[in-house]
Amino acid sequence: MNNGCNQWSKINQLHLVLSATLFLVLCLCFGGKELTASAAPLSEIERRGYVNIAVKDNLRPLGFRDSKGNLQGLEIDLAQRLGSDLLGKIDAVKLQPVANSDRLSVVLEHKVDLTIAKVTATESRSRIVSFSVPYYFDGAAIVTKNTAINQLKDLEKRKIAVLNNSSTIDYIKYFIPKAELIGVNSYIQGREQIESNSADAFAADTSVLSGWVQEDSQYRLLPTKLSAEPLSVVTPKGLQYDELRRKVNEAIAHYTATGWLKERAKFWGLS
């Protein structure tokens, strides 16, 4: 019995050593000049005097440029408020527009401190980065220009465009099993399907489709969401970032409790 316990003790010790070694290797792999120059623990951010945040600049109403080229949107408001509260002064944020494919890598490669760019918190992503508490619950919705369509049941046996390989497909099959799905490769193609009357509606993320409604009053969002997916701030993993993550979470919890996030979401036309 004692031999068995000793054996398990040695295995656990070996596991701890291997884990520590792996952590050191990862630190070395992602270390270097970029680490000290960009992404940093909160103490270094405070010494630096500003926080680097990756955002979207082409996704109304979360993050986009107005007619004068200025960044606006719900996520821009959140980034600026976070920077102000983290450092206790205004203009404490450097915003860096980022492509969808780079939203996580800029944090992993220590090019920014945080990413606030329509990132859904998922289990697979949480293996490589950390997520804050949600600041907005996005989810699949349906947009249409057809005045005869006002609720989900009106789409039975009608054509709905949807992005190929998206999780939205499963939701439509569940809620509207008799609808005919038309696969598209982009939001642009989805819009083209509606404009050409090849599809009666398009299903995608509420945050994106809200921008369509704001740009064209002929579009309407159906009132029922098909899903709810948390959008969160992306932060680096590692013990040295614990204080930064805690401060971000505390701030977002405060914005939620006081109604500030709800007010800003309503201001930007988000449900």
C-alpha atoms as a printed R data frame, in Angstrom:
    type eleno elety resid chain resno       x      y       z
1   ATOM     1    CA   MET     A     1   0.000  0.000   0.000
2   ATOM     2    CA   ASN     A     2   2.802  2.409   0.967
3   ATOM     3    CA   ASN     A     3   4.732  1.488  -2.201
4   ATOM     4    CA   GLY     A     4   1.664  2.371  -4.264
5   ATOM     5    CA   CYS     A     5   1.291  5.735  -2.505
6   ATOM     6    CA   ASN     A     6   4.978  6.479  -2.964
7   ATOM     7    CA   GLN     A     7   4.715  5.617  -6.643
8   ATOM     8    CA   TRP     A     8   1.763  7.979  -7.117
9   ATOM     9    CA   SER     A     9   3.635 10.673  -5.187
10  ATOM    10    CA   LYS     A    10   6.596 10.357  -7.536
11  ATOM    11    CA   ILE     A    11   4.300 10.486 -10.570
12  ATOM    12    CA   ASN     A    12   2.650 13.663  -9.256
13  ATOM    13    CA   GLN     A    13   6.050 15.240  -8.605
14  ATOM    14    CA   LEU     A    14   7.161 14.362 -12.119
15  ATOM    15    CA   HIS     A    15   3.950 15.855 -13.508
16  ATOM    16    CA   LEU     A    16   4.595 19.120 -11.647
17  ATOM    17    CA   VAL     A    17   8.160 19.264 -12.944
18  ATOM    18    CA   LEU     A    18   7.018 18.664 -16.526
19  ATOM    19    CA   SER     A    19   4.273 21.288 -16.198
20  ATOM    20    CA   ALA     A    20   6.741 23.842 -14.848
21  ATOM    21    CA   THR     A    21   9.171 23.034 -17.647
22  ATOM    22    CA   LEU     A    22   6.442 23.416 -20.280
23  ATOM    23    CA   PHE     A    23   5.451 26.768 -18.788
24  ATOM    24    CA   LEU     A    24   9.036 28.002 -18.977
25  ATOM    25    CA   VAL     A    25   9.330 26.848 -22.589
26  ATOM    26    CA   LEU     A    26   6.150 28.712 -23.527
27  ATOM    27    CA   CYS     A    27   7.413 31.824 -21.783
28  ATOM    28    CA   LEU     A    28  10.616 31.632 -23.796
29  ATOM    29    CA   CYS     A    29   8.735 31.003 -27.035
30  ATOM    30    CA   PHE     A    30   6.497 34.042 -26.550
31  ATOM    31    CA   GLY     A    31   9.116 36.169 -24.877
32  ATOM    32    CA   GLY     A    32  11.471 38.706 -26.354
33  ATOM    33    CA   LYS     A    33  11.292 42.380 -27.148
34  ATOM    34    CA   GLU     A    34   7.605 42.423 -28.022
35  ATOM    35    CA   LEU     A    35   6.699 41.136 -24.581
36  ATOM    36    CA   THR     A    36   8.289 44.040 -22.739
37  ATOM    37    CA   ALA     A    37   7.333 46.631 -25.337
38  ATOM    38    CA   SER     A    38   3.636 45.820 -25.707
39  ATOM    39    CA   ALA     A    39   1.609 43.331 -23.676
40  ATOM    40    CA   ALA     A    40   2.452 43.692 -20.018
41  ATOM    41    CA   PRO     A    41   1.291 43.100 -16.444
42  ATOM    42    CA   LEU     A    42  -0.817 45.884 -14.932
43  ATOM    43    CA   SER     A    43   2.130 47.337 -13.034
44  ATOM    44    CA   GLU     A    44   4.058 47.838 -16.258
45  ATOM    45    CA   ILE     A    45   0.988 49.245 -18.036
46  ATOM    46    CA   GLU     A    46   0.683 51.792 -15.223
47  ATOM    47    CA   ARG     A    47   4.339 52.786 -15.618
48  ATOM    48    CA   ARG     A    48   3.875 52.995 -19.374
49  ATOM    49    CA   GLY     A    49   0.819 55.207 -18.989
50  ATOM    50    CA   TYR     A    50  -1.469 53.613 -21.573
51  ATOM    51    CA   VAL     A    51  -3.049 50.277 -22.506
52  ATOM    52    CA   ASN     A    52  -2.893 48.707 -25.990
53  ATOM    53    CA   ILE     A    53  -6.257 47.301 -27.101
54  ATOM    54    CA   ALA     A    54  -7.077 45.531 -30.371
55  ATOM    55    CA   VAL     A    55 -10.510 46.465 -31.790
56  ATOM    56    CA   LYS     A    56 -12.558 46.196 -34.971
57  ATOM    57    CA   ASP     A    57 -12.837 49.160 -37.315
58  ATOM    58    CA   ASN     A    58 -15.260 47.751 -39.903
59  ATOM    59    CA   LEU     A    59 -18.019 46.156 -37.843
60  ATOM    60    CA   ARG     A    60 -20.895 48.488 -37.098
61  ATOM    61    CA   PRO     A    61 -22.117 48.920 -34.363
62  ATOM    62    CA   LEU     A    62 -19.380 47.219 -32.288
63  ATOM    63    CA   GLY     A    63 -16.356 48.937 -33.785
64  ATOM    64    CA   PHE     A    64 -16.305 51.053 -36.949
65  ATOM    65    CA   ARG     A    65 -15.129 54.346 -38.396
66  ATOM    66    CA   ASP     A    66 -17.487 57.279 -38.789
67  ATOM    67    CA   SER     A    67 -17.529 59.654 -41.758
68  ATOM    68    CA   LYS     A    68 -14.517 61.481 -40.296
69  ATOM    69    CA   GLY     A    69 -12.502 58.306 -39.771
70  ATOM    70    CA   ASN     A    70 -12.939 58.225 -35.997
71  ATOM    71    CA   LEU     A    71 -13.423 54.887 -34.261
72  ATOM    72    CA   GLN     A    72 -16.868 54.445 -32.732
73  ATOM    73    CA   GLY     A    73 -19.099 51.696 -31.361
74  ATOM    74    CA   LEU     A    74 -19.945 49.710 -28.264
75  ATOM    75    CA   GLU     A    75 -16.547 48.025 -28.047
76  ATOM    76    CA   ILE     A    76 -14.753 51.320 -28.624
77  ATOM    77    CA   ASP     A    77 -16.707 52.849 -25.725
78  ATOM    78    CA   LEU     A    78 -15.789 49.860 -23.556
79  ATOM    79    CA   ALA     A    79 -12.104 50.033 -24.485
80  ATOM    80    CA   GLN     A    80 -11.881 53.729 -23.685
81  ATOM    81    CA   ARG     A    81 -13.791 53.356 -20.403
82  ATOM    82    CA   LEU     A    82 -11.567 50.452 -19.345
83  ATOM    83    CA   GLY     A    83  -8.410 52.383 -20.111
84  ATOM    84    CA   SER     A    84  -9.658 55.379 -18.159
85  ATOM    85    CA   ASP     A    85 -10.627 53.282 -15.132
86  ATOM    86    CA   LEU     A    86  -7.501 51.096 -15.167
87  ATOM    87    CA   LEU     A    87  -5.132 54.056 -15.283
88  ATOM    88    CA   GLY     A    88  -7.231 56.802 -13.711
89  ATOM    89    CA   LYS     A    89  -6.997 59.221 -16.611
90  ATOM    90    CA   ILE     A    90  -8.648 59.897 -19.965
91  ATOM    91    CA   ASP     A    91  -6.899 59.202 -23.252
92  ATOM    92    CA   ALA     A    92  -5.127 56.212 -21.689
93  ATOM    93    CA   VAL     A    93  -5.826 53.840 -24.600
94  ATOM    94    CA   LYS     A    94  -4.075 53.078 -27.875
95  ATOM    95    CA   LEU     A    95  -6.556 51.376 -30.183
96  ATOM    96    CA   GLN     A    96  -5.205 48.992 -32.804
97  ATOM    97    CA   PRO     A    97  -7.617 47.795 -35.531
98  ATOM    98    CA   VAL     A    98  -7.308 44.061 -36.102
99  ATOM    99    CA   ALA     A    99  -8.545 41.504 -38.638
100 ATOM   100    CA   ASN     A   100 -10.790 38.666 -37.459
101 ATOM   101    CA   SER     A   101  -8.043 36.117 -38.037
102 ATOM   102    CA   ASP     A   102  -5.634 38.028 -35.761
103 ATOM   103    CA   ARG     A   103  -7.889 38.757 -32.779
104 ATOM   104    CA   LEU     A   104  -6.300 36.077 -30.587
105 ATOM   105    CA   SER     A   105  -2.807 35.991 -32.073
106 ATOM   106    CA   VAL     A   106  -2.102 39.643 -31.230
107 ATOM   107    CA   VAL     A   107  -2.593 38.747 -27.566
108 ATOM   108    CA   LEU     A   108  -0.639 35.488 -27.827
109 ATOM   109    CA   GLU     A   109   2.237 37.297 -29.529
110 ATOM   110    CA   HIS     A   110   2.111 40.130 -26.962
111 ATOM   111    CA   LYS     A   111   1.399 42.805 -29.550
112 ATOM   112    CA   VAL     A   112  -1.476 44.190 -27.452
113 ATOM   113    CA   ASP     A   113  -2.548 44.001 -23.830
114 ATOM   114    CA   LEU     A   114  -6.209 43.218 -24.531
115 ATOM   115    CA   THR     A   115  -8.520 42.408 -27.432
116 ATOM   116    CA   ILE     A   116 -12.091 43.724 -27.545
117 ATOM   117    CA   ALA     A   117 -13.167 42.709 -31.042
118 ATOM   118    CA   LYS     A   118 -16.337 40.590 -31.101
119 ATOM   119    CA   VAL     A   119 -14.636 37.534 -29.626
120 ATOM   120    CA   THR     A   120 -16.968 34.822 -28.357
121 ATOM   121    CA   ALA     A   121 -15.675 33.081 -25.251
122 ATOM   122    CA   THR     A   122 -15.440 29.358 -26.024
123 ATOM   123    CA   GLU     A   123 -13.890 26.398 -24.260
124 ATOM   124    CA   SER     A   124 -11.414 25.729 -27.060
125 ATOM   125    CA   ARG     A   125 -10.214 29.336 -27.147
126 ATOM   126    CA   SER     A   126  -9.878 29.448 -23.361
127 ATOM   127    CA   ARG     A   127  -7.070 26.910 -23.637
128 ATOM   128    CA   ILE     A   128  -4.764 29.520 -25.137
129 ATOM   129    CA   VAL     A   129  -6.101 32.854 -23.831
130 ATOM   130    CA   SER     A   130  -8.150 34.053 -20.879
131 ATOM   131    CA   PHE     A   131 -11.578 35.683 -21.052
132 ATOM   132    CA   SER     A   132 -13.262 38.309 -18.954
133 ATOM   133    CA   VAL     A   133 -16.836 38.082 -17.748
134 ATOM   134    CA   PRO     A   134 -19.152 38.844 -20.716
135 ATOM   135    CA   TYR     A   135 -19.854 42.452 -21.641
136 ATOM   136    CA   TYR     A   136 -22.544 41.561 -24.201
137 ATOM   137    CA   PHE     A   137 -24.491 38.457 -25.178
138 ATOM   138    CA   ASP     A   138 -24.506 38.145 -28.932
139 ATOM   139    CA   GLY     A   139 -26.283 35.340 -30.754
140 ATOM   140    CA   ALA     A   140 -27.846 34.237 -33.990
141 ATOM   141    CA   ALA     A   141 -30.782 36.248 -35.312
142 ATOM   142    CA   ILE     A   142 -32.650 36.631 -38.576
143 ATOM   143    CA   VAL     A   143 -32.924 39.735 -40.744
144 ATOM   144    CA   THR     A   144 -35.397 40.256 -43.589
145 ATOM   145    CA   LYS     A   145 -36.885 42.894 -45.876
146 ATOM   146    CA   ASN     A   146 -40.068 40.916 -46.458
147 ATOM   147    CA   THR     A   147 -42.928 42.668 -44.643
148 ATOM   148    CA   ALA     A   148 -44.891 39.401 -44.519
149 ATOM   149    CA   ILE     A   149 -42.257 37.860 -42.224
150 ATOM   150    CA   ASN     A   150 -42.609 38.938 -38.597
151 ATOM   151    CA   GLN     A   151 -41.796 35.834 -36.559
152 ATOM   152    CA   LEU     A   152 -39.994 32.519 -36.915
153 ATOM   153    CA   LYS     A   153 -43.053 30.529 -37.970
154 ATOM   154    CA   ASP     A   154 -43.456 32.849 -40.986
155 ATOM   155    CA   LEU     A   155 -40.233 31.371 -42.363
156 ATOM   156    CA   GLU     A   156 -41.563 27.807 -42.644
157 ATOM   157    CA   LYS     A   157 -40.898 26.539 -46.188
158 ATOM   158    CA   ARG     A   158 -39.121 29.802 -47.063
159 ATOM   159    CA   LYS     A   159 -35.483 30.305 -48.092
160 ATOM   160    CA   ILE     A   160 -32.955 31.451 -45.489
161 ATOM   161    CA   ALA     A   161 -29.368 32.326 -46.385
162 ATOM   162    CA   VAL     A   162 -26.739 31.334 -43.821
163 ATOM   163    CA   LEU     A   163 -22.951 31.265 -43.662
164 ATOM   164    CA   ASN     A   164 -21.478 27.907 -44.656
165 ATOM   165    CA   ASN     A   165 -20.212 25.801 -41.727
166 ATOM   166    CA   SER     A   166 -21.537 28.246 -39.118
167 ATOM   167    CA   SER     A   167 -23.164 27.119 -35.866
168 ATOM   168    CA   THR     A   168 -26.245 29.101 -36.907
169 ATOM   169    CA   ILE     A   169 -27.210 26.268 -39.277
170 ATOM   170    CA   ASP     A   170 -28.005 23.941 -36.376
171 ATOM   171    CA   TYR     A   171 -30.136 26.573 -34.662
172 ATOM   172    CA   ILE     A   172 -32.209 27.168 -37.805
173 ATOM   173    CA   LYS     A   173 -32.714 23.427 -38.292
174 ATOM   174    CA   TYR     A   174 -33.943 23.184 -34.718
175 ATOM   175    CA   PHE     A   175 -36.275 26.200 -34.634
176 ATOM   176    CA   ILE     A   176 -37.391 26.247 -38.300
177 ATOM   177    CA   PRO     A   177 -36.918 22.648 -39.534
178 ATOM   178    CA   LYS     A   178 -38.947 23.125 -42.725
179 ATOM   179    CA   ALA     A   179 -36.997 26.160 -43.956
180 ATOM   180    CA   GLU     A   180 -34.799 25.813 -47.027
181 ATOM   181    CA   LEU     A   181 -31.188 26.800 -46.292
182 ATOM   182    CA   ILE     A   182 -28.969 28.554 -48.846
183 ATOM   183    CA   GLY     A   183 -25.284 28.454 -48.000
184 ATOM   184    CA   VAL     A   184 -23.149 31.566 -48.587
185 ATOM   185    CA   ASN     A   185 -19.479 32.304 -47.942
186 ATOM   186    CA   SER     A   186 -19.760 35.851 -46.602
187 ATOM   187    CA   TYR     A   187 -22.082 38.489 -45.203
188 ATOM   188    CA   ILE     A   188 -21.880 40.264 -48.548
189 ATOM   189    CA   GLN     A   189 -23.198 37.198 -50.336
190 ATOM   190    CA   GLY     A   190 -25.950 36.875 -47.745
191 ATOM   191    CA   ARG     A   191 -27.048 40.426 -48.436
192 ATOM   192    CA   GLU     A   192 -26.933 39.791 -52.179
193 ATOM   193    CA   GLN     A   193 -29.279 36.831 -51.734
194 ATOM   194    CA   ILE     A   194 -31.865 39.070 -50.104
195 ATOM   195    CA   GLU     A   195 -31.413 41.964 -52.529
196 ATOM   196    CA   SER     A   196 -31.913 39.633 -55.507
197 ATOM   197    CA   ASN     A   197 -34.925 37.964 -53.830
198 ATOM   198    CA   SER     A   198 -33.099 34.633 -53.960
199 ATOM   199    CA   ALA     A   199 -33.610 34.339 -50.203
200 ATOM   200    CA   ASP     A   200 -36.345 35.604 -47.901
201 ATOM   201    CA   ALA     A   201 -34.020 36.191 -44.962
202 ATOM   202    CA   PHE     A   202 -30.462 35.895 -43.701
203 ATOM   203    CA   ALA     A   203 -29.398 34.367 -40.381
204 ATOM   204    CA   ALA     A   204 -26.200 35.502 -38.633
205 ATOM   205    CA   ASP     A   205 -24.912 37.265 -35.507
206 ATOM   206    CA   THR     A   206 -27.226 39.892 -34.043
207 ATOM   207    CA   SER     A   207 -24.385 42.389 -33.615
208 ATOM   208    CA   VAL     A   208 -23.615 42.303 -37.349
209 ATOM   209    CA   LEU     A   209 -27.218 42.327 -38.533
210 ATOM   210    CA   SER     A   210 -28.003 45.285 -36.246
211 ATOM   211    CA   GLY     A   211 -25.573 47.274 -38.367
212 ATOM   212    CA   TRP     A   212 -27.543 46.357 -41.489
213 ATOM   213    CA   VAL     A   213 -30.742 47.661 -39.906
214 ATOM   214    CA   GLN     A   214 -29.039 50.910 -38.940
215 ATOM   215    CA   GLU     A   215 -27.712 51.418 -42.466
216 ATOM   216    CA   ASP     A   216 -30.911 50.464 -44.312
217 ATOM   217    CA   SER     A   217 -34.348 50.971 -42.745
218 ATOM   218    CA   GLN     A   218 -35.883 48.368 -45.065
219 ATOM   219    CA   TYR     A   219 -34.173 45.625 -43.048
220 ATOM   220    CA   ARG     A   220 -35.811 44.316 -39.878
221 ATOM   221    CA   LEU     A   221 -34.550 41.954 -37.211
222 ATOM   222    CA   LEU     A   222 -37.030 39.329 -36.053
223 ATOM   223    CA   PRO     A   223 -37.586 39.644 -32.285
224 ATOM   224    CA   THR     A   224 -36.498 36.095 -31.379
225 ATOM   225    CA   LYS     A   225 -32.822 35.278 -30.972
226 ATOM   226    CA   LEU     A   226 -31.826 31.745 -31.916
227 ATOM   227    CA   SER     A   227 -28.914 31.572 -29.472
228 ATOM   228    CA   ALA     A   228 -26.942 33.497 -26.856
229 ATOM   229    CA   GLU     A   229 -23.156 33.694 -27.020
230 ATOM   230    CA   PRO     A   230 -20.970 35.701 -24.612
231 ATOM   231    CA   LEU     A   231 -18.629 38.341 -26.012
232 ATOM   232    CA   SER     A   232 -15.657 38.845 -23.683
233 ATOM   233    CA   VAL     A   233 -12.409 40.772 -23.416
234 ATOM   234    CA   VAL     A   234  -9.398 38.649 -24.361
235 ATOM   235    CA   THR     A   235  -6.491 38.770 -21.904
236 ATOM   236    CA   PRO     A   236  -3.189 36.870 -21.797
237 ATOM   237    CA   LYS     A   237  -2.754 33.757 -19.721
238 ATOM   238    CA   GLY     A   238  -0.111 33.640 -16.991
239 ATOM   239    CA   LEU     A   239   0.156 34.489 -13.308
240 ATOM   240    CA   GLN     A   240   1.791 37.835 -14.096
241 ATOM   241    CA   TYR     A   241  -1.499 38.976 -15.680
242 ATOM   242    CA   ASP     A   242  -3.747 38.006 -12.744
243 ATOM   243    CA   GLU     A   243  -4.123 41.563 -11.471
244 ATOM   244    CA   LEU     A   244  -4.929 42.877 -14.946
245 ATOM   245    CA   ARG     A   245  -7.587 40.189 -15.443
246 ATOM   246    CA   ARG     A   246  -9.070 40.883 -12.014
247 ATOM   247    CA   LYS     A   247  -9.280 44.628 -12.648
248 ATOM   248    CA   VAL     A   248 -10.902 44.072 -16.049
249 ATOM   249    CA   ASN     A   249 -13.475 41.697 -14.547
250 ATOM   250    CA   GLU     A   250 -14.250 44.068 -11.683
251 ATOM   251    CA   ALA     A   251 -14.726 46.949 -14.110
252 ATOM   252    CA   ILE     A   252 -17.066 45.020 -16.426
253 ATOM   253    CA   ALA     A   253 -19.063 43.725 -13.447
254 ATOM   254    CA   HIS     A   254 -19.440 47.338 -12.276
255 ATOM   255    CA   TYR     A   255 -20.508 48.528 -15.751
256 ATOM   256    CA   THR     A   256 -23.121 45.769 -15.794
257 ATOM   257    CA   ALA     A   257 -24.424 46.415 -12.274
258 ATOM   258    CA   THR     A   258 -24.770 50.167 -12.821
259 ATOM   259    CA   GLY     A   259 -26.499 49.739 -16.190
260 ATOM   260    CA   TRP     A   260 -23.750 51.509 -18.144
261 ATOM   261    CA   LEU     A   261 -23.209 48.600 -20.543
262 ATOM   262    CA   LYS     A   262 -26.944 48.209 -21.123
263 ATOM   263    CA   GLU     A   263 -27.265 51.931 -21.838
264 ATOM   264    CA   ARG     A   264 -24.374 51.900 -24.312
265 ATOM   265    CA   ALA     A   265 -25.710 48.781 -26.051
266 ATOM   266    CA   LYS     A   266 -29.096 50.471 -26.430
267 ATOM   267    CA   PHE     A   267 -27.410 53.650 -27.691
268 ATOM   268    CA   TRP     A   268 -25.713 51.636 -30.441
269 ATOM   269    CA   GLY     A   269 -28.935 49.896 -31.429
270 ATOM   270    CA   LEU     A   270 -28.157 46.532 -29.842
271 ATOM   271    CA   SER     A   271 -30.816 44.560 -28.019
